[in-house]
Amino acid sequence: MGGGVRGAASGVTAIERDLMQLLGREAIQASVEPYGRDSTEMQGFRGIPDAVVTPSNTEEIQRLVEWCKRNGVPIVPRGGGSGFAGGAVPVEGGIVCSMERFNRVVGFEPLLWRATVQAGVTTQHVHQLARENGLLYPPDPGASEQSHIGGNIACNAGGPHSFKYGVTGSWVTGIQFVTGNGDVIQSGGTLRKDVSGFDIKSLIVGSEGTLGIVTAASLRFIPAPEKTVQLVVAYDRVSAAQEGLLAIYGNGLVPSLIEFLDGSCLALAGPSLPLSLPRDTEFVLICEADGSASTADEMADDLKAVLQADAIALEVISDPQQAAALWRWRSGVSFAVISSHGGKMSEDVVVPVESLTEMIVELAEIGKRFDLPTCSWGHAGDGNLHATFLLDAKSTTDVERATIATRALFEAARRLGGSPSGEHGLGWLKREEFEHQFGEAERELHYRLKRTFDPYEIMNPGKKFRMPAPAEPEVVVA
Ligand SMILES: Cc1cc2nc3c(=O)[nH]c(=O)nc-3n(C[C@H](O)[C@H](O)[C@H](O)COP(=O)(O)OP(=O)(O)OC[C@H]3O[C@@H](n4cnc5c(N)ncnc54)[C@H](O)[C@@H]3O)c2cc1C
């Protein structure tokens, strides 16, 4: 990208100078380096933006898009930078459009269970707003203090409670966004139902910034459950845990979450678990029952009855403080895993729920083949694993081996009827998987949709998938 050289006297690049004239000095970040990475940084993944803009209103974004169209410069939309696929990383330069100043709650009507927020409001802020008003906003991806609602929408983020409540898209009734052509589109709104047009907002959900920039969203809430009860269930065999999981389905029980940790993960994170497990524990399921006090208790009893047959231990936690300690521990699992070897490469593959343990066994086998320790944990109820290769992040050999091993992992997931990403998206790091995941007709449909929303191909190019080169014009010989 041209215009990236900083003037010795001004410390400003030509692109930044142009953008200052366009958007004002306060919309241009002087320090661009922090915007060159996201949560994939541990894999040494970084980019260098040509400029970082922090617009404060939709009209500024439109002006930015027009400028980028004219100058053929890509835009990389950025939320909180917590993504695990490199989607917000300016790998090939371009202008990072950080949504941090879009941080206002535009409207909140607690008695109608809904809010409209700007895209840069953090997930945690929305949770707090809901909680303080007796409501629940269920999507709960793990970096909620950092991630933005716009980033959650762009990735269709999930989290533990997706099992009962669904992923981000299920809670979005309207989205305002700016297309790659510079048009402002309001798709949906606060209406709970609306089928008068195509469901365009659902195309934006999960589009990873490749179709447009989300500027605001209308979200729906539900009344918060009165009570939650947690069950921690230990197994000495993976197969017994799989039977337990399927028994939950088979008995028609709907806990609000079903999480798991395998034996290798427990060996790393287990020592700080705030309860004791039998020594021969090889697998743990954590379930949560929620609802009115009586519904939650009844559901917990039913879960206990179904799960205890094959378990070697089962603990029921009703005390909120004990439950909070359990979830604090659960959110630290990823860090405990990292600290064991200095790094990890983790992929959020998803398989049909009945194949969960088969996928876990495949992961271990792939790890052996590539001489890398493995572990997994995640959202058992959705068949969604954080399938992890442990590595020394400073060792290029380890990183290279893990990169090849992840390809084998994706192949195994596909063989089991799954997909390379259940909730993080393909971003840059997994974009090659797009080719393997979809047939020609479906890929072509993606390309046509991309061109409709983003005719100049300036919106996060190269993320999720690579666009095919334009066809050579036919030479007509007279
Ligand atoms: C510790 C930890 C735990 C996590 N746990 C979970 C989990 O349980 N479930 C889960 O789903 N994810 C999880 N994540 C991943 C991450 O938090 C989510 O993918 C989140 O949705 C990313 O949001 P963000 O605002 O940080 O987006 P970013 O990382 O900034 O961007 C992610 C993608 O969204 C695009 N984007 C961002 N904002 C916009 C916008 N306004 N308009 C258009 N495109 C935009 C970017 O271009 C990029 O492609 C976890 C991450 C961490 C670090």
The ligand as an SDF file (V2000), in Angstrom:
LIG
                    3D

 53 58  0  0  0  0  0  0  0  0999 V2000
  -10.2520  -15.3660   26.4240 C   0  0  0  0  0  0  0  0  0  0  0  0
  -11.1580  -15.4110   25.2310 C   0  0  0  0  0  0  0  0  0  0  0  0
  -12.2910  -16.2080   25.2700 C   0  0  0  0  0  0  0  0  0  0  0  0
  -13.1590  -16.2650   24.1780 C   0  0  0  0  0  0  0  0  0  0  0  0
  -14.2850  -17.0310   24.2620 N   0  0  0  0  0  0  0  0  0  0  0  0
  -15.1600  -17.0580   23.2340 C   0  0  0  0  0  0  0  0  0  0  0  0
  -16.3600  -17.8370   23.3060 C   0  0  0  0  0  0  0  0  0  0  0  0
  -16.6410  -18.5040   24.2970 O   0  0  0  0  0  0  0  0  0  0  0  0
  -17.1820  -17.8200   22.2350 N   0  0  0  0  0  0  0  0  0  0  0  0
  -16.9120  -17.0840   21.1080 C   0  0  0  0  0  0  0  0  0  0  0  0
  -17.7220  -17.1000   20.1760 O   0  0  0  0  0  0  0  0  0  0  0  0
  -15.7850  -16.3460   21.0130 N   0  0  0  0  0  0  0  0  0  0  0  0
  -14.9080  -16.3100   22.0320 C   0  0  0  0  0  0  0  0  0  0  0  0
  -13.7600  -15.5580   21.9340 N   0  0  0  0  0  0  0  0  0  0  0  0
  -13.4400  -14.8740   20.6570 C   0  0  0  0  0  0  0  0  0  0  0  0
  -13.8760  -13.3990   20.5520 C   0  0  0  0  0  0  0  0  0  0  0  0
  -14.0490  -12.8040   21.8140 O   0  0  0  0  0  0  0  0  0  0  0  0
  -15.1410  -13.2790   19.7250 C   0  0  0  0  0  0  0  0  0  0  0  0
  -14.9050  -13.7450   18.4020 O   0  0  0  0  0  0  0  0  0  0  0  0
  -15.6990  -11.8510   19.6390 C   0  0  0  0  0  0  0  0  0  0  0  0
  -16.9580  -11.8900   19.0160 O   0  0  0  0  0  0  0  0  0  0  0  0
  -14.7960  -10.8830   18.8700 C   0  0  0  0  0  0  0  0  0  0  0  0
  -15.2900   -9.5820   19.0940 O   0  0  0  0  0  0  0  0  0  0  0  0
  -14.3390   -8.3100   18.9810 P   0  0  0  0  0  0  0  0  0  0  0  0
  -15.1770   -7.0900   19.1800 O   0  0  0  0  0  0  0  0  0  0  0  0
  -13.1660   -8.4480   19.8490 O   0  0  0  0  0  0  0  0  0  0  0  0
  -13.9500   -8.4040   17.4420 O   0  0  0  0  0  0  0  0  0  0  0  0
  -12.5340   -8.2170   16.7290 P   0  0  0  0  0  0  0  0  0  0  0  0
  -11.5640   -9.2160   17.2000 O   0  0  0  0  0  0  0  0  0  0  0  0
  -12.1460   -6.7920   16.7700 O   0  0  0  0  0  0  0  0  0  0  0  0
  -12.9670   -8.5700   15.2230 O   0  0  0  0  0  0  0  0  0  0  0  0
  -13.4130   -9.8460   14.8930 C   0  0  0  0  0  0  0  0  0  0  0  0
  -14.0030   -9.8190   13.4680 C   0  0  0  0  0  0  0  0  0  0  0  0
  -15.1630   -9.0050   13.4420 O   0  0  0  0  0  0  0  0  0  0  0  0
  -15.0200   -7.9200   12.5200 C   0  0  0  0  0  0  0  0  0  0  0  0
  -15.6630   -6.7470   13.1420 N   0  0  0  0  0  0  0  0  0  0  0  0
  -15.4370   -6.2560   14.3850 C   0  0  0  0  0  0  0  0  0  0  0  0
  -16.2520   -5.2040   14.6180 N   0  0  0  0  0  0  0  0  0  0  0  0
  -16.9830   -5.0290   13.4830 C   0  0  0  0  0  0  0  0  0  0  0  0
  -17.9840   -4.1000   13.0810 C   0  0  0  0  0  0  0  0  0  0  0  0
  -18.4210   -3.1380   13.8930 N   0  0  0  0  0  0  0  0  0  0  0  0
  -18.5060   -4.2300   11.8470 N   0  0  0  0  0  0  0  0  0  0  0  0
  -18.0960   -5.2070   10.9920 C   0  0  0  0  0  0  0  0  0  0  0  0
  -17.1550   -6.0990   11.3120 N   0  0  0  0  0  0  0  0  0  0  0  0
  -16.6070   -6.0120   12.5420 C   0  0  0  0  0  0  0  0  0  0  0  0
  -13.5270   -7.7780   12.3050 C   0  0  0  0  0  0  0  0  0  0  0  0
  -13.2230   -7.2430   11.0390 O   0  0  0  0  0  0  0  0  0  0  0  0
  -13.0610   -9.2180   12.4330 C   0  0  0  0  0  0  0  0  0  0  0  0
  -13.2330   -9.8950   11.2220 O   0  0  0  0  0  0  0  0  0  0  0  0
  -12.8720  -15.4910   23.0140 C   0  0  0  0  0  0  0  0  0  0  0  0
  -11.7270  -14.6880   22.9760 C   0  0  0  0  0  0  0  0  0  0  0  0
  -10.8750  -14.6400   24.0610 C   0  0  0  0  0  0  0  0  0  0  0  0
   -9.6620  -13.7560   23.9840 C   0  0  0  0  0  0  0  0  0  0  0  0
  1  2  1  0
  2  3  1  0
  2 52  2  0
  3  4  2  0
  4  5  1  0
  4 50  1  0
  5  6  2  0
  6  7  1  0
  6 13  1  0
  7  8  2  0
  7  9  1  0
  9 10  1  0
 10 11  2  0
 10 12  1  0
 12 13  2  0
 13 14  1  0
 14 15  1  0
 14 50  1  0
 15 16  1  0
 16 17  1  0
 16 18  1  0
 18 19  1  0
 18 20  1  0
 20 21  1  0
 20 22  1  0
 22 23  1  0
 23 24  1  0
 24 25  2  0
 24 26  1  0
 24 27  1  0
 27 28  1  0
 28 29  2  0
 28 30  1  0
 28 31  1  0
 31 32  1  0
 32 33  1  0
 33 34  1  0
 33 48  1  0
 34 35  1  0
 35 36  1  0
 35 46  1  0
 36 37  1  0
 36 45  1  0
 37 38  2  0
 38 39  1  0
 39 40  1  0
 39 45  2  0
 40 41  1  0
 40 42  2  0
 42 43  1  0
 43 44  2  0
 44 45  1  0
 46 47  1  0
 46 48  1  0
 48 49  1  0
 50 51  2  0
 51 52  1  0
 52 53  1  0
M  END
$$$$
